[in-house]
Amino acid sequence: MSRKRVDKGSVILIGSLAAVALVAVSLVVLAIDGFPSVGDQRAYATYQMKQIGLALHLYHDDYKCLPPAFTADADGKPLHSWRVLILPYLEQYNLYDRFDLDQPWDSPHNLELAEMMPDPYVDHALRSSPGMTPYVAIVGPRTMLPTEGNRKFSDLDGHLSDHIFFLEDARHQVPWTQPVDISPEEFLSSNLDAGYYGGTLVGIADGSVRFFHNGDKSKLKPMVTIDGK
């Protein structure tokens, strides 16, 4: 896969502002006798998801499209997750450059790098195993991160606020570099109330993060695809 050199200027500026916000949130979390409440943990997870959403927007700014759900070899075998492709927009330029995108995610070389999972992919409240993330995209032929090709914001019916990028799936965490996510059908049939916070955090295409329950599934169904069908 060819690499595009990222214009780091705007990313660094936004990233620096985000770093200040990260410090502020961290101080709030640690201030409560060293034991953050569920509400504080949810606020921190929301902040991390907004970082990921911003990275997807910055990727779109550079490439004029969103990343695919995964890269693939000449035979169509998935190689790397979208989570790897947006690393430069999470200020992980050096880590991104060390990946061999022509080798699969689980090659010996790339598996060593998988141990260096960036903080935005870590859910600290869940105390996940090293290298495991709960942040998965909704992936299918008509989703924001499709299984084939690339999606542009101009492809959408309706507003960005009407579509879902990804979610926190606390019960089914995955290796962050592995090209595996969740289908619209799996998402809509899951128990959204079984999440760590008593609901499910969802990253929306406008960069916001919302909290949903099982009773919201009628609202969510048209949001998982680009055309609401």
C-alpha positions as CSV (number, residue, x, y, z in Angstrom):
1,M,0.0,0.0,0.0
2,S,1.4,3.4,-0.9
3,R,1.8,6.0,1.9
4,K,0.8,9.6,1.6
5,R,3.0,12.1,3.5
6,V,0.7,13.8,6.0
7,D,0.8,17.5,6.4
8,K,1.6,17.6,10.1
9,G,1.1,21.3,10.7
10,S,-2.6,21.3,11.2
11,V,-2.6,17.9,12.9
12,I,0.1,19.0,15.4
13,L,-1.8,22.2,16.2
14,I,-5.1,20.3,16.9
15,G,-3.2,17.6,18.7
16,S,-1.5,20.0,21.0
17,L,-4.8,21.5,22.0
18,A,-6.1,18.0,22.5
19,A,-3.2,17.2,24.7
20,V,-4.1,20.1,27.0
21,A,-7.6,18.8,27.2
22,L,-6.3,15.3,27.9
23,V,-4.3,16.6,30.9
24,A,-7.4,18.4,32.2
25,V,-9.6,15.4,32.0
26,S,-6.9,13.2,33.6
27,L,-6.7,15.5,36.5
28,V,-10.4,15.3,37.0
29,V,-10.3,11.6,36.9
30,L,-7.5,11.2,39.3
31,A,-8.8,13.8,41.7
32,I,-11.5,11.6,43.3
33,D,-9.3,9.8,45.9
34,G,-7.5,8.0,43.0
35,F,-10.6,6.1,42.3
36,P,-12.6,7.6,39.4
37,S,-16.4,7.2,39.3
38,V,-18.2,5.5,36.5
39,G,-19.3,9.0,35.3
40,D,-15.7,10.2,35.2
41,Q,-14.6,7.0,33.3
42,R,-17.4,7.5,30.8
43,A,-16.3,11.1,30.3
44,Y,-12.7,10.0,29.6
45,A,-13.9,7.3,27.2
46,T,-16.0,9.9,25.4
47,Y,-13.0,12.2,25.1
48,Q,-10.9,9.3,23.6
49,M,-13.7,8.5,21.1
50,K,-13.8,12.2,20.0
51,Q,-10.1,12.0,19.3
52,I,-10.7,9.0,17.0
53,G,-13.6,10.8,15.3
54,L,-11.4,13.9,14.8
55,A,-8.7,11.6,13.3
56,L,-11.2,10.2,10.8
57,H,-12.1,13.8,9.7
58,L,-8.5,14.8,9.3
59,Y,-7.9,11.7,7.2
60,H,-10.9,12.7,5.0
61,D,-9.4,16.2,4.7
62,D,-6.2,14.8,3.3
63,Y,-7.5,12.0,1.2
64,K,-10.9,13.5,0.3
65,C,-12.4,10.2,1.5
66,L,-12.6,8.1,4.7
67,P,-10.4,5.1,5.2
68,P,-11.6,1.7,4.1
69,A,-12.6,-0.7,6.9
70,F,-9.3,-2.5,6.0
71,T,-6.6,-2.7,3.5
72,A,-6.3,-5.9,1.5
73,D,-3.8,-7.8,-0.6
74,A,-4.1,-8.7,-4.3
75,D,-6.4,-11.6,-3.4
76,G,-8.7,-9.5,-1.3
77,K,-7.4,-10.9,2.0
78,P,-7.7,-8.2,4.8
79,L,-4.3,-6.9,6.0
80,H,-4.7,-4.0,8.3
81,S,-7.5,-2.2,10.2
82,W,-8.6,1.4,9.7
83,R,-7.3,1.9,13.2
84,V,-3.8,1.6,11.7
85,L,-4.5,3.9,8.8
86,I,-5.5,6.9,11.0
87,L,-2.4,6.7,13.2
88,P,-0.8,9.8,11.8
89,Y,-3.9,11.8,12.7
90,L,-3.5,10.6,16.3
91,E,0.1,12.0,16.3
92,Q,1.5,8.5,15.9
93,Y,3.6,9.3,12.8
94,N,6.6,7.2,13.8
95,L,4.5,4.2,14.8
96,Y,2.6,4.3,11.5
97,D,5.9,4.5,9.5
98,R,7.2,1.4,11.2
99,F,4.3,-0.8,10.0
100,D,4.8,-2.9,6.9
101,L,1.5,-2.4,5.2
102,D,2.3,-5.1,2.6
103,Q,2.5,-7.7,5.4
104,P,-0.6,-8.9,7.3
105,W,-1.4,-7.4,10.7
106,D,-0.3,-10.7,12.4
107,S,3.1,-11.0,10.7
108,P,6.0,-11.2,13.2
109,H,7.1,-7.7,12.4
110,N,3.7,-6.1,12.7
111,L,2.7,-8.0,15.8
112,E,5.6,-6.5,17.7
113,L,4.3,-3.0,16.8
114,A,0.8,-4.0,17.9
115,E,2.1,-4.0,21.5
116,M,2.4,-0.2,21.2
117,M,-1.3,0.6,21.1
118,P,-1.9,4.4,21.3
119,D,-3.9,5.7,24.3
120,P,-7.0,6.7,22.3
121,Y,-7.6,3.0,21.6
122,V,-7.3,2.0,25.3
123,D,-10.4,1.9,27.5
124,H,-8.9,2.4,31.0
125,A,-12.1,1.6,32.7
126,L,-12.3,-1.9,31.2
127,R,-8.7,-2.8,32.2
128,S,-8.4,-4.5,28.8
129,S,-5.6,-7.0,28.0
130,P,-2.6,-5.3,26.3
131,G,-3.3,-4.6,22.6
132,M,-7.1,-5.1,22.9
133,T,-9.5,-2.3,22.1
134,P,-13.3,-2.0,22.4
135,Y,-13.5,0.6,19.6
136,V,-14.9,-1.0,16.4
137,A,-16.5,0.4,13.3
138,I,-19.8,-0.6,11.9
139,V,-18.7,-2.3,8.7
140,G,-20.6,-3.4,5.6
141,P,-21.2,-2.6,1.9
142,R,-23.2,0.6,2.8
143,T,-21.6,1.8,6.0
144,M,-19.3,4.8,6.6
145,L,-16.2,2.6,6.6
146,P,-17.1,0.1,3.8
147,T,-15.7,-3.3,3.1
148,E,-14.9,-2.2,-0.5
149,G,-13.7,1.2,-1.7
150,N,-13.8,4.4,0.2
151,R,-16.6,6.6,1.4
152,K,-16.9,10.4,0.9
153,F,-19.0,12.7,3.1
154,S,-20.7,13.7,-0.1
155,D,-22.0,10.1,-0.5
156,L,-24.3,10.5,2.5
157,D,-28.0,11.0,2.5
158,G,-28.8,13.5,5.2
159,H,-26.4,15.2,7.7
160,L,-23.2,13.8,9.3
161,S,-25.2,13.7,12.6
162,D,-27.4,11.0,11.0
163,H,-24.7,8.4,10.6
164,I,-22.4,6.3,12.8
165,F,-18.7,5.8,12.5
166,F,-17.9,3.4,15.3
167,L,-18.8,2.4,18.9
168,E,-17.4,1.1,22.1
169,D,-18.1,-2.7,22.2
170,A,-17.0,-3.5,25.7
171,R,-17.9,-7.1,25.6
172,H,-16.2,-8.0,22.3
173,Q,-12.8,-6.4,22.3
174,V,-10.4,-7.0,19.4
175,P,-6.6,-6.6,18.7
176,W,-6.4,-3.0,17.6
177,T,-4.5,-3.7,14.4
178,Q,-6.6,-6.7,13.3
179,P,-9.0,-6.0,10.5
180,V,-12.2,-7.0,12.3
181,D,-15.1,-4.9,13.4
182,I,-18.9,-5.3,13.7
183,S,-21.7,-5.6,11.1
184,P,-24.8,-3.5,11.1
185,E,-26.8,-6.6,11.9
186,E,-24.6,-7.6,14.8
187,F,-24.8,-4.1,16.2
188,L,-28.6,-3.8,16.0
189,S,-29.1,-7.2,17.6
190,S,-26.7,-6.6,20.5
191,N,-27.7,-5.7,24.0
192,L,-26.7,-2.0,24.1
193,D,-27.6,-1.9,27.8
194,A,-24.9,-4.5,28.6
195,G,-22.1,-2.0,28.2
196,Y,-19.9,-1.1,31.1
197,Y,-21.7,2.2,31.6
198,G,-25.2,0.7,31.4
199,G,-25.5,1.7,27.7
200,T,-23.3,2.0,24.7
201,L,-21.1,5.0,23.6
202,V,-21.4,5.6,19.8
203,G,-19.1,7.8,17.7
204,I,-21.1,9.8,15.2
205,A,-19.9,11.0,11.8
206,D,-20.1,14.7,12.9
207,G,-17.4,14.0,15.5
208,S,-19.8,13.9,18.5
209,V,-20.2,10.9,20.8
210,R,-23.6,9.8,22.0
211,F,-24.9,7.4,24.6
212,F,-27.6,4.9,23.5
213,H,-29.8,2.2,25.1
214,N,-31.7,-0.7,23.7
215,G,-34.8,1.5,23.6
216,D,-33.0,3.7,21.0
217,K,-32.6,1.0,18.3
218,S,-35.4,2.5,16.2
219,K,-33.3,5.7,16.0
220,L,-30.1,3.8,15.4
221,K,-31.3,1.5,12.5
222,P,-31.2,4.2,9.8
223,M,-27.9,5.6,11.1
224,V,-25.8,2.5,10.4
225,T,-25.8,2.9,6.6
226,I,-25.2,5.9,4.3
227,D,-28.7,5.8,2.9
228,G,-30.7,5.0,6.0
229,K,-31.9,1.7,4.5
